[in-house]
Amino acid sequence: MTQTDTEYGVARYLAVEHVDSPAFTPDGRLLFLADTSGTPQVWTADAAGAWPERLTPHEERVSVVAASPTDERFVFGMDRGSDERDQLFRYDLDTGAETPLTDDPDSIHAWGAWGPDGDRVAYAANREADARFDVYVQRVGDADSDPGDPERVHEGPGGWLGVEAFGPAGRRLALSKPHASSDVELSLLDLESGETRTLSDDEAAAYSHVQFDGDGGLYCVTDHGRDTAYVGRFDLDSGDLTPVAGDADGGDATGEPGTDAWSVDAFAYDRDTGRAVFAYNEGGYSSVAAGTLDGTEFAAADAPAVDGIAAGFAFGPDAERVAYTHTAPAEPYGVRVCEFGEREATDWTPVGTNGVPRESFRAPETVSYETFDGREIPAYWTLPAGVDPDDADEAVPAIVDIHGGPEHQRRPWFYPTKQFFLNRGYAVLEPNVRGSSGYGRAYAALDDVDNRMDSVADVAAGVEWLADRPAVDDDRVVAYGRSYGGFMVLAAITEYPDLWAAAVDFVGIADFTTFLENTGEWRRSHREAEYGSLDDDYELLKEISPLSHIDRVRCPLFVQHGANDPRVPVGEAEQVVEAVRERGVPVEKLVFDDEGHHTTSRENLIEEFERIAGFLDEHV
């Protein structure tokens, strides 16, 4: 392995703070999540760059923070052992008192929205049946009264159901029911009558960032009738959906890689002022727009200039300020704040780097490579510092890092473990193979059901591209991926076994049939829409499962999992490790008893990546 810089331990990189999820209280206090203590907790800072104050004192991760619209309180969600069974808590900023709203640790409580008067919250939970989410409304109480009991106001149809927004009069809720990542049903629930009315039609489309406008309309980000997503408005009387902003070329454009038609992927709206801000995903980077919405009319204003990725927009009181999460390839996650209508933003939560020089962080080059059917696959390509891309005399090993999802997108955010491996002399290729989001509906659907293995062929084409890079030693290429990306790793080393020197699989799917049989019941129908169903596609699912071809594995394999994983059960790791070990191929297993689908404890993360680094040092 070629060393080009001072080598820093992984603990230094993992201790670079991750700050996100800004929320303003009515008094203008800014709340956010930060993992300064080792797991995400709620913090606040009174001024830009001021020493932050930690508000929640827990060792378990906080997953969501939502400020009250009327007073100085917030609700936060927290699970146990990364099991994703969030419980909700009320926090009173004046006293620091925490009050549980829910106490059902066997159930998931998915945060929804505050009521407009700040006296109630709405959320979805699978309290009655594991496979079905229902809608609950609950009074939150105050310093002089206890919270009320949850009231089930709607029984869901089965599977996941989400609460998107509370109506301005407190009488309606907007609900979302995903049938698949690209097919969401949007409806209204009348809290007085209990009746629901479906807003979306039979055309498959995604809907997100849903907000009532207070004037008989509902704003959302959607790709209905389009290949790329835009801001649209439902007229709640007629049910008509009208594009109001961000509609690429009047809907005729495609987001296929190689074009410049981009989707809106973040949106915030202030009902009192009509002010709005949203972001386009331009090949992974953000371009922000702002202005005022009046029904279906949008009047543009200046927006913050962004040099990376912006998301999680939140308006302050009277919409005079807007906060958002910002990151860039060499810039850790933090919260920025700007005045509405201004171009310049302030780093509210500047993040240190624990003595690792910022100039040592490497930014990727955006590239593309041709795959088997002539399509161009977009990717990010990063060489370690000091490596001459044309010098074959000191060629370096390369990691092919495959994202999860599958309808997800690798973006050029700050990725501390990527910087760690670059510092250790590994080049990194991050492909957005077919099936990735961010490039339009058609591209995202290219790997569905029968076409699953085409995306694996895209990974192999990426390795062929690497072979043409003089600075890369093509005998030392590593397959690396998490979740669905873990499946892609296992598929790549079984379908193309001669390409790889080693592989690292985090919480990956080894057998689609056992995965679908054992995943959370509430997820099964949604995942079957993407992968194929146990009833109709069993033989196909078996054929494309890496476990069915595990005898082809040649390279050493590292497998990581969490015992509490509700998405990809730990049995997937157990069976692939056993099968590879029986063949005499080197395999190393790391299972954390106190983690789930994600490793959330910094202590565990340090152990995880120290062991992976040692494994790669030995085999690559």
For each residue, the residues with C-beta under 8 A, 3 or more apart:
1: 396 397 424 425 426 617 620
2: 384 387 394 396 425
3: 7 424 425
4: 384 385 386 387 425
5: 360 384 385 386 423
6: 360
7: 3 423 424
8: 12 13 355 356 420 423
9: 12 13 610
10: 13 14 417 420 606 609 610 613
11: 14 15 606
12: 8 9 15 16 354 355 356
13: 8 9 10 16 354 356 416 417 419 420 423
14: 10 11 416 417 420 602 605 606 609
15: 11 12 354 602
16: 12 13 332 351 352 353 354 356 414 416
17: 34 35 36 332 333 334 351 352
18: 34 35 40 332 333
19: 32 33 34 35 43 325 332 333 334 335 349 351
20: 32 33 311 312 325 333 335
21: 32 33 64 65 312 325
22: 30 31 32 312 314 323 324 325 335 337 348
23: 30 31 32 65 66 67 74 314 323
24: 28 29 30 31 67 314 315 316 317 321 323
25: 28 29 31 67 68 71 72 73 74 93
26: 67 68 69 70 71 72 317
27: 72 317
28: 24 25 316 317 321
29: 24 25 44 46 72 93
30: 22 23 24 44 45 316 323 335 337 348
31: 22 23 24 25 42 43 44 55 65 67 74
32: 19 20 21 22 23 42 43 44 45 65 335 349
33: 19 20 21 40 41 42 43 62 65
34: 17 18 19 40 41 43 52 349
35: 17 18 19 38 39 40 41 602
36: 17 41 43 52 54
37: 41 54
38: 35 59 601 602 603
39: 35 58 59 60 61 62 600 601 602
40: 18 33 34 35 61 62 63 600
41: 33 34 35 36 37 54 55 56 57 58 62
42: 31 32 33 54 55 56 62 65 74 76 91
43: 19 31 32 33 34 36 52 53 54 55
44: 29 30 31 32 52 53 55
45: 30 32 48 49 50 51 52 53 348 349
46: 29 50
47: 50
48: 45 337 346 347 348
49: 45 347 348 350
50: 45 46 47
51: 45
52: 34 36 43 44 45 349
53: 43 44 45
54: 36 37 41 42 43 57
55: 31 41 42 43 44 91 93 96
56: 41 42 62 76 78 91 98
57: 41 54
58: 39 41 62 78
59: 38 39 601
60: 39 78 79 80 81
61: 39 40 78 79 82 600
62: 33 39 40 41 42 56 58 65 76 77 78
63: 40 77 78 79 86
64: 21 75 76 77 86 111
65: 21 23 31 32 33 42 62 74 75 76
66: 23 74 75 76 111 113 114 121
67: 23 24 25 26 31 73 74 114
68: 25 26 71 72 73 74 75 114 118
69: 26 114 116 118
70: 26 117 118
71: 25 26 68 118
72: 25 26 27 29 68 92 93 94
73: 25 67 68 90 91 92 93 118 140 142
74: 23 25 31 42 65 66 67 68 90 91 93
75: 64 65 66 68 88 89 90 91 101 111 114 121 140
76: 42 56 62 64 65 66 88 89 91
77: 62 63 64 86 87 88 89 109 111
78: 56 58 60 61 62 63 86 87 89
79: 60 61 63 82 83 84 85 86 87 596
80: 60 83 85 105
81: 60 564 593 594 595 596
82: 61 79 562 564 594 595 596 597 598 599 600
83: 79 80 564 566 596
84: 79 108 566 567 596 597
85: 79 80 105 106 107 108 109 566
86: 63 64 77 78 79 108 109 110 111
87: 77 78 79 100 101 102 103 104 105 109
88: 75 76 77 100 101 102 109 111 121 123
89: 75 76 77 78 98 99 100 101
90: 73 74 75 98 99 100 101 140 141 147
91: 42 55 56 73 74 75 76 96 97 98 99
92: 72 73 95 96 97 99 142 143
93: 25 29 55 72 73 74 96
94: 72 143
95: 92 143
96: 55 91 92 93
97: 91 92 143
98: 56 89 90 91
99: 89 90 91 92 141 146 147
100: 87 88 89 90 103 147
101: 75 87 88 89 90 121 138 140 147 150
102: 87 88 107 109 125 138 150
103: 87 100
104: 87 107 109 125 127
105: 80 85 87
106: 85
107: 85 102 104 125 126 127
108: 84 85 86 125 126 133 522
109: 77 85 86 87 88 102 104 123 124 125
110: 86 123 124 125 133 160 162 163
111: 64 66 75 77 86 88 123 163
112: 121 122 123 124 135 162 163 164 166 173
113: 66 121 122 163 164 165 166 173
114: 66 67 68 69 75 118 120 121 166
115: 118 119 120 121 122 137 166 170
116: 69 166 167 168 169 170
117: 70 120 170
118: 68 69 70 71 73 114 115 140
119: 115 139 140
120: 114 115 117 137 138 139 140 170
121: 66 75 88 101 112 113 114 115 137 138 140
122: 112 113 115 135 136 137 138 153 163 166 173
123: 88 109 110 111 112 135 136 138 163
124: 109 110 112 133 134 135 136 156 160 161 162 163
125: 102 104 107 108 109 110 133 134 136 150
126: 107 108 129 130 131 132 133 134 522
127: 104 107 134 136 150 152
128: 132 134 152 155
129: 126 132
130: 126 520 521 522
131: 126 158 159 521 522 524
132: 126 128 129 155 156 157 158 159 522
133: 108 110 124 125 126 156 159 160 161 162 522
134: 124 125 126 127 128 152 154 155 156 161
135: 112 122 123 124 152 153 154 156 161 163 173 175 189
136: 122 123 124 125 127 150 151 152 153
137: 115 120 121 122 150 151 153 191
138: 101 102 120 121 122 123 147 148 149 150 151
139: 119 120 147 148
140: 73 75 90 101 118 119 120 121 147 148
141: 90 99 145 146 147 148
142: 73 92 145
143: 92 94 95 97
144:
145: 141 142
146: 99 141
147: 90 99 100 101 138 139 140 141
148: 138 139 140 141 151
149: 138
150: 101 102 125 127 136 137 138
151: 136 137 138 148
152: 127 128 134 135 136 155
153: 122 135 136 137 173 189 191 194
154: 134 135 173 175 189 194 196
155: 128 132 134 152
156: 124 132 133 134 135 159 161 177
157: 132 161 177
158: 131 132 525
159: 131 132 133 156 177 522 523 524 525 526
160: 110 124 133 177 178 522 523 526
161: 124 133 134 135 156 157 175 176 177
162: 110 112 124 133 175 176 177 178
163: 110 111 112 113 122 123 124 135 166 173 174 175
164: 112 113 173 174 175 176 186 210
165: 113 173 174 210 211 212 218
166: 112 113 114 115 116 122 163 170 172 173 212
167: 116 170 171 172 173 174 212
168: 116 212 214 271
169: 116 172
170: 115 116 117 120 166 167 191
171: 167 190 191 192
172: 166 167 169 188 189 190 191 212
173: 112 113 122 135 153 154 163 164 165 166 167 188 189 191
174: 163 164 165 167 186 187 188 189 210 212 218
175: 135 154 161 162 163 164 186 187 188 189 196
176: 161 162 164 184 185 186 187 207 208 210
177: 156 157 159 160 161 162 184 185 187
178: 160 162 181 183 184 185 526
179: 183 184 185 204 525 526 529
180: 183 204 526 529 530
181: 178 206 407 437 444 526 530
182: 204 205 206 223 407 441 444 445
183: 178 179 180 204 205 206 529
184: 176 177 178 179 200 205 206 207 208
185: 176 177 178 179 198 200
186: 164 174 175 176 198 199 200 207 210 220 234
187: 174 175 176 177 196 197 198 199 200
188: 172 173 174 175 196 197 199 236
189: 135 153 154 172 173 174 175 194 195 196
190: 171 172 193 194 195 196 197
191: 137 153 170 171 172 173 194
192: 171
193: 190
194: 153 154 189 190 191
195: 189 190
196: 154 175 187 188 189 190
197: 187 188 190
198: 185 186 187
199: 186 187 188 218 234 236 239 241
200: 184 185 186 187 203 205 207 224
201: 224
202:
203: 200 224 225
204: 179 180 182 183
205: 182 183 184 200 222 223 224 225
206: 181 182 183 184 221 222 223 229
207: 176 184 186 200 210 220 221 222 224
208: 176 184 220 221 222
209: 219 220 221 266 267 268
210: 164 165 174 176 186 207 218 219 220
211: 165 218 219 220 267 268 269 271
212: 165 166 167 168 172 174 217 218 219 271
213: 216 217 218 219 233 269 271 274 293 295
214: 168 271
215: 295
216: 213 235 236 237
217: 212 213 233 234 235 236 295
218: 165 174 199 210 211 212 213 233 234 236
219: 209 210 211 212 213 231 232 233 244 267 269 276 293
220: 186 207 208 209 210 211 231 232 233 234 267
221: 206 207 208 209 229 230 231 232 264 265 266 267 278
222: 205 206 207 208 229 230 232 241
223: 182 205 206 226 227 228 229 230 263 440 441
224: 200 201 203 205 207 232 241
225: 203 205 251
226: 223 229 230 243 247 248 251 441
227: 223 253 254 255 256 261 440 441 442
228: 223 248 253 254 255 261 262 263 264 440 441
229: 206 221 222 223 226 246 263 264 265
230: 221 222 223 226 243 244 245 246 247 248 263 264
231: 219 220 221 243 244 245 246 264 267 276 278 298
232: 219 220 221 222 224 241 242 243 244
233: 213 217 218 219 220 241 242 244 293 295 296
234: 186 199 217 218 220 239 240 241
235: 216 217 238 239 240 241 242
236: 188 199 216 217 218 239
237: 216
238: 235
239: 199 234 235 236
240: 234 235
241: 199 222 224 232 233 234 235
242: 232 233 235 296
243: 226 230 231 232 246 247 251
244: 219 230 231 232 233 247 293 296 297 298
245: 230 231 264 276 278 289 291 293 298
246: 229 230 231 243 264 278 280 289
247: 226 230 243 244 250 251
248: 226 228 230 251 253 255 261 262 263
249: 252 253 261
250: 247
251: 225 226 243 247 248
252: 249
253: 227 228 248 249 259 261
254: 227 228 259 261 440 442
255: 227 228 248 259 261 262 263 438 439 440 441 442 443
256: 227 259 439 440 442 443
257: 368 375 376 377 378 432 439 443
258: 368 376
259: 253 254 255 256
260: 282
261: 227 228 248 249 253 254 255 440
262: 228 248 255 280 281 282 283 287
263: 223 228 229 230 248 255 280 281 438 440
264: 221 228 229 230 231 245 246 267 278 279 280 281
265: 221 229 279 280 281 311 438
266: 209 221 278 279 286 310 311 312 313 324
267: 209 211 219 220 221 231 264 276 277 278 279 313
268: 209 211 276 277 278 313 314 315 322
269: 211 213 219 274 275 276 293
270: 273 274 275 276 315 319
271: 168 211 212 213 214 274
272: 318 319
273: 270 292 318 319
274: 213 269 270 271 292 293 294
275: 269 270 290 291 292 293 315 319 340
276: 219 231 245 267 268 269 270 290 291 292 293 298
277: 267 268 288 289 290 303 313 315 322 324 340
278: 221 231 245 246 264 266 267 268 288 289 290 313
279: 264 265 266 267 286 287 288 289 306 310 311 313
280: 246 262 263 264 265 286 287 288 289
281: 262 263 264 265 284 285 286 409 411 438
282: 260 262 285 286 287
283: 262 366 378 438
284: 281 309 366 380 409 410 411 412 432 438
285: 281 282 306 308 309 411 412
286: 266 279 280 281 282 306 308 309 310 311
287: 262 279 280 282 306
288: 277 278 279 280 303 304 305 306 310
289: 245 246 277 278 279 280 300 303
290: 275 276 277 278 300 301 302 303 304 322 340 341
291: 245 275 276 298 299 300 301 303
292: 273 274 275 276 298 299 301
293: 213 219 233 244 245 269 274 275 276 297 298
294: 274 297 298 299
295: 213 215 217 233
296: 233 242 244
297: 244 293 294
298: 231 244 245 276 291 292 293 294
299: 291 292 294
300: 289 290 291
301: 290 291 292 340 341
302: 290 341 342 343
303: 277 288 289 290 291 343
304: 288 290 310 322 324 336 338 342 343 344 345
305: 288 343 344 345
306: 279 285 286 287 288 309 310 326
307: 328 331
308: 285 286 326 327 328 329 331 412 413
309: 284 285 286 306 326 327 328 411 412 413
310: 266 279 286 288 304 306 313 324 325 326 336
311: 20 265 266 279 286 324 325
312: 20 21 22 266 324 325
313: 266 267 268 277 278 279 310 322 323 324
314: 22 23 24 268 322 323 324
315: 24 268 270 275 277 319 321 322 340
316: 24 28 30 319 320 321 322 323 337
317: 24 26 27 28 320
318: 272 273
319: 270 272 273 275 315 316 322 340
320: 316 317 339 340
321: 24 28 315 316 337 338 339 340
322: 268 277 290 304 313 314 315 316 319 337 338 340
323: 22 23 24 30 313 314 316 335 336 337 348
324: 22 266 277 304 310 311 312 313 314 335 336 345
325: 19 20 21 22 310 311 312 333 334 335
326: 306 308 309 310 331 333 334 335 336 345 347
327: 308 309 331 332 333 334 413 414
328: 307 308 309 331 363 412 413 414
329: 308 361 362 363 364 412 413 414
330: 358 361 362 363 414
331: 307 308 326 327 328 334 361 414
332: 16 17 18 19 327 351 353 414 416
333: 17 18 19 20 325 326 327 351 413 414
334: 17 19 325 326 327 331 347 348 349 350 351
335: 19 20 22 30 32 323 324 325 326 347 348 349
336: 304 310 323 324 326 345 346 347 348
337: 22 30 48 316 321 322 323 345 346 348
338: 304 321 322 342 343 344 345 346
339: 320 321 342
340: 275 277 290 301 315 319 320 321 322
341: 290 301 302
342: 302 304 338 339 345
343: 302 303 304 305 338
344: 304 305 338
345: 304 305 324 326 336 337 338 342
346: 48 336 337 338
347: 48 49 326 334 335 336 350
348: 22 30 45 48 49 323 334 335 336 337
349: 19 32 34 45 52 334 335
350: 49 334 347
351: 16 17 19 332 333 334
352: 16 17
353: 16 332 356 357 358 361
354: 12 13 15 16
355: 8 12
356: 8 12 13 16 353 360 361 419
357: 353 360
358: 330 353 361
359:
360: 5 6 356 357 385 419 423
361: 329 330 331 353 356 358 414 419
362: 329 330 382 383 384 385 419 422
363: 328 329 330 382 412
364: 329 380 381 382 412 428 430
365: 380 381 382
366: 283 284 378 379 380 381 412
367: 378 379 380 381
368: 257 258 376 377 378 379
369: 376 377 379 431 461 462 464 465
370: 374 375 376 377 461
371: 374 375 376 377 434 457 458 461
372: 454 457 458 461
373: 454
374: 370 371
375: 257 370 371 434 458
376: 257 258 368 369 370 371
377: 257 368 369 370 371 431 432 433 434 458 461 462
378: 257 283 366 367 368 431 432 439
379: 366 367 368 369 429 430 431 432 462
380: 284 364 365 366 367 410 412 428 429 430
381: 364 365 366 367 427 428 429 430
382: 362 363 364 365 418 422 427 428 430
383: 362 387 389 396 427 471
384: 2 4 5 362 387 396 422 423 425 426 427
385: 4 5 360 362 422 423
386: 4 5
387: 2 4 383 384 391 394 396 427 471
388: 391 471
389: 383 469 470 471
390: 470 471
391: 387 388 394 395 470 471
392: 395 470 471
393:
394: 2 387 391 471
395: 391 392 470 471 472 473
396: 1 2 383 384 387 425 426 427 471 472 473 476
397: 1 425 426 427 472 473 476 477 478 501 616 620
398: 426 427 428 429 466 469 472 473 474 476 477 478
399: 421 426 427 428 429 477 478 480
400: 429 431 459 462 463 466 477 478 479 480 492
401: 410 418 428 429 430 480 481 485
402: 431 433 459 479 480 481 485 488 489 492
403: 408 409 410 430 432 436 481 482 484 485
404: 408 481 482 483 484 485 486
405: 408 409 435 436 437 483 484 485
406: 435 436 447 455 484 530
407: 181 182 435 436 437 444 530
408: 403 404 405 436 437 484
409: 281 284 403 405 432 436 437 438 439
410: 284 380 401 403 430 431 432 436
411: 281 284 285 309 438
412: 284 285 308 309 328 329 363 364 366 380
413: 308 309 327 328 329 333
414: 16 327 328 329 330 331 332 333 361 419
415: 418 419
416: 13 14 16 332 419 420
417: 10 13 14 420 421 609
418: 382 401 415 421 422 428
419: 13 356 360 361 362 414 415 416 422 423
420: 8 10 13 14 416 417 423 424 609 613
421: 399 417 418 424 426 428 613
422: 362 382 384 385 418 419 425 426 427 428
423: 5 7 8 13 360 384 385 419 420
424: 1 3 7 420 421 613
425: 1 2 3 4 384 396 397 422
426: 1 384 396 397 398 399 421 422 478 616
427: 381 382 383 384 387 396 397 398 399 422 469 471 472
428: 364 380 381 382 398 399 401 418 421 422
429: 379 380 381 398 399 400 401 462 465 466
430: 364 379 380 381 382 401 403 410
431: 369 377 378 379 400 402 410 458 459 462
432: 257 284 377 378 379 403 409 410 436 438 439
433: 377 402 436 447 455 458 459 462 488
434: 371 375 377 443 446 447 451 454 455 458
435: 405 406 407 443 444 445 446 447 448 455
436: 403 405 406 407 408 409 410 432 433 439 443 444
437: 181 405 407 408 409 444
438: 255 263 265 281 283 284 409 411 432
439: 255 256 257 378 409 432 436 443 444
440: 223 227 228 254 255 256 261 263 443 444
441: 182 223 226 227 228 255 444 445
442: 227 254 255 256 445 446
443: 255 256 257 434 435 436 439 440 446
444: 181 182 407 435 436 437 439 440 441
445: 182 435 441 442 448
446: 434 435 442 443 451 454 455
447: 406 433 434 435 451 452 454 455
448: 435 445 451 452 530
449: 452 530 531 532 537 540
450: 532 540
451: 434 446 447 448 454 455
452: 447 448 449 455 456 531 544
453: 456 457 491 495 544
454: 372 373 434 446 447 451 457 458
455: 406 433 434 435 446 447 451 452 458 459 488
456: 452 453 459 460 488 491 492 495 496
457: 371 372 453 454 460 461 495
458: 371 372 375 377 431 433 434 454 455 461 462
459: 400 402 431 433 455 456 462 463 479 488 492 496
460: 456 457 463 464 492 495 496 499
461: 369 370 371 372 377 457 458 464 465
462: 369 377 379 400 429 431 433 458 459 465 466
463: 400 459 460 466 467 474 477 496 499
464: 369 460 461 467 468
465: 369 429 461 462 468 469
466: 398 400 429 462 463 469 472 474 477
467: 463 464 472 474
468: 464 465
469: 389 398 427 465 466 472
470: 389 390 391 392 395
471: 383 387 388 389 390 391 392 394 395 396 427
472: 395 396 397 398 427 466 467 469 477
473: 395 396 397 398 476
474: 398 463 466 467 477
475: 501
476: 396 397 398 473 501 620
477: 397 398 399 400 463 466 472 474 499 500 501
478: 397 398 399 400 426 500 501 502 503 504 616 620
479: 400 402 459 488 489 492 493 499 500 502 503 504 555
480: 399 400 401 402 485 489 503 504
481: 401 402 403 404 484 485 486 487 488 489 504 505 506 508
482: 403 404 485 486 506 507 508
483: 404 405 486 487 506 507 508 567 568 597
484: 403 404 405 406 408 481 487 488 508 509
485: 401 402 403 404 405 480 481 482 488 489 506 508
486: 404 481 482 483 489 490 505 506 507 508 509 568
487: 481 483 484 490 491 508 509 510 546
488: 402 433 455 456 459 479 481 484 485 491 492 508
489: 402 479 480 481 485 486 492 493 503 504 505 508
490: 486 487 493 494 503 505 508 509 510 546 547 576
491: 453 456 487 488 494 495 544 546
492: 400 402 456 459 460 479 488 489 495 496 499 500 503
493: 479 489 490 496 497 500 503 546 552 553 554 555 557
494: 490 491 497 546 549 550 552 553
495: 453 456 457 460 491 492 549 552
496: 456 459 460 463 492 493 499 500
497: 493 494 500 552 553 554 555
498: 554
499: 460 463 477 479 492 496
500: 477 478 479 492 493 496 497 503 554 555
501: 397 475 476 477 478 555 619 620
502: 478 479 555 556 557 558 615 616 619 620
503: 478 479 480 489 490 492 493 500 555 556 557 558
504: 478 479 480 481 489 557 558 560 612 615 616
505: 481 486 489 490 508 557 558 559 560 573 576
506: 481 482 483 485 486 560 561
507: 482 483 486 560 561 562 565 567 568 572 573 597 598
508: 481 482 483 484 485 486 487 488 489 490 505 559 568 572 573 576
509: 484 486 487 490 512 515 545 546 568 572
510: 487 490 514 515 545 546 547 572 573 575 576
511: 514 515 542 545 546 547 548 572 575
512: 509 515 516 531 532 541 542 544 545
513: 516 517 534 538 541 542 545
514: 510 511 517 518 571 572 575
515: 509 510 511 512 518 519 527 568 569 572
516: 512 513 519 524 527 528 531 533 534 541
517: 513 514 534
518: 514 515 569 571
519: 515 516 523 524 527 566 567 568 569
520: 130 523 524 566 567
521: 130 131 524
522: 108 126 130 131 132 133 159 160
523: 159 160 519 520 526 527 567
524: 131 159 516 519 520 521 527 528
525: 158 159 179 528 529
526: 159 160 178 179 180 181 523 529 530
527: 515 516 519 523 524 530 531
528: 516 524 525 531 532 533 534
529: 179 180 183 525 526
530: 180 181 406 407 448 449 526 527
531: 449 452 512 516 527 528 537 541
532: 449 450 512 528 536 537 540 541
533: 516 528 536 537
534: 513 516 517 528 537 538 541
535: 538
536: 532 533
537: 449 531 532 533 534 540 541
538: 513 534 535 541 542
539: 542 543
540: 449 450 532 537 543 544
541: 512 513 516 531 532 534 537 538 544 545
542: 511 512 513 538 539 545 548
543: 539 540 548
544: 452 453 491 512 540 541 548
545: 509 510 511 512 513 541 542 548 549
546: 487 490 491 493 494 509 510 511 549 550 576
547: 490 510 511 550 575 576 579
548: 511 542 543 544 545
549: 494 495 545 546 552
550: 494 546 547 553 576 579 580 583
551: 583
552: 493 494 495 497 549
553: 493 494 497 550 557 580 583 585
554: 493 497 498 500 585
555: 479 493 497 500 501 502 503 585 619
556: 502 503 585 586 587 588 615 618 619
557: 493 502 503 504 505 553 576 577 580 585 586 587 588
558: 502 503 504 505 587 588 590 611 612 615
559: 505 508 573 576 577 587 588 589 590
560: 504 505 506 507 573 589 590 591 599 608 612
561: 506 507 565 568 570 572 573 589 590 591 592
562: 82 507 565 570 591 592 594 595 596 597 598 599
563: 570 591 592 593 594 595 596
564: 81 82 83 593 594 595 596
565: 507 561 562 568 569 570 595 596 597
566: 83 84 85 519 520 569 596 597
567: 84 483 507 519 520 523 596 597
568: 483 486 507 508 509 515 519 561 565 572 597
569: 515 518 519 565 566 572
570: 561 562 563 565 573 574 591
571: 514 518 574 575
572: 507 508 509 510 511 514 515 561 568 569 575 576
573: 505 507 508 510 559 560 561 570 576 577 589 591
574: 570 571 577 578
575: 510 511 514 547 571 572 578 579
576: 490 505 508 510 546 547 550 557 559 572 573 579 580
577: 557 559 573 574 580 581 587 589
578: 574 575 581 582
579: 547 550 575 576 582 583
580: 550 553 557 576 577 583 585 587
581: 577 578 584 585 587
582: 578 579
583: 550 551 553 579 580
584: 581
585: 553 554 555 556 557 580 581
586: 556 557 619
587: 556 557 558 559 577 580 581
588: 556 557 558 559 611 615
589: 559 560 561 573 577
590: 558 559 560 561 607 608 611
591: 560 561 562 563 570 573
592: 561 562 563 595 599 601 604 608
593: 81 563 564
594: 81 82 562 563 564 601 604
595: 81 82 562 563 564 565 592 598 599 600 601 604
596: 79 81 82 83 84 562 563 564 565 566 567 600
597: 82 84 483 507 562 565 566 567 568
598: 82 507 562 595
599: 82 560 562 592 595 604 605 608
600: 39 40 61 82 595 596 604
601: 38 39 59 592 594 595 604 605
602: 14 15 35 38 39 605 606
603: 38 606 607
604: 592 594 595 599 600 601 607 608
605: 14 599 601 602 608 609
606: 10 11 14 602 603 609 610
607: 590 603 604 610 611
608: 560 590 592 599 604 605 611 612
609: 10 14 417 420 605 606 612 613
610: 9 10 606 607 613 614
611: 558 588 590 607 608 614 615
612: 504 558 560 608 609 615 616
613: 10 420 421 424 609 610 616 617
614: 610 611 617 618
615: 502 504 556 558 588 611 612 618 619
616: 397 426 478 502 504 612 613 619 620
617: 1 613 614 620
618: 556 614 615
619: 501 502 555 556 586 615 616
620: 1 397 476 478 501 502 616 617
